[in-house]
Amino acid sequence: AILIEDGLIKKIAPQKNFKGKYSKVMDASGKLVMPGFINTHMHFYSTFARGLGKAAPSRNFVEILNNLWWRLDKKLTNADSYYSAV
């Protein structure tokens, strides 16, 4: 069982520890219970693209990959990627 107060998870314990103590109970049997999603997908290393010279304007996604991202990926070292994320 999970105790949530003011939108925060306050306690996780067997259901027997909660019986009769709380007014609202939801049966989530067979369900997945998790906090709200937070998008943590980032490309911090992309700030290094500012240092690349201008390429021809891209007309589609494949050209964007060829003219910018893959060009950048070839130049980055492991240390560049590491330090862009810390």
Beta strands, then each sheet from edge to edge (+ up, - down):
strand 1: 2-5
strand 2: 8-12
sheet 1: 1+ 2-
end
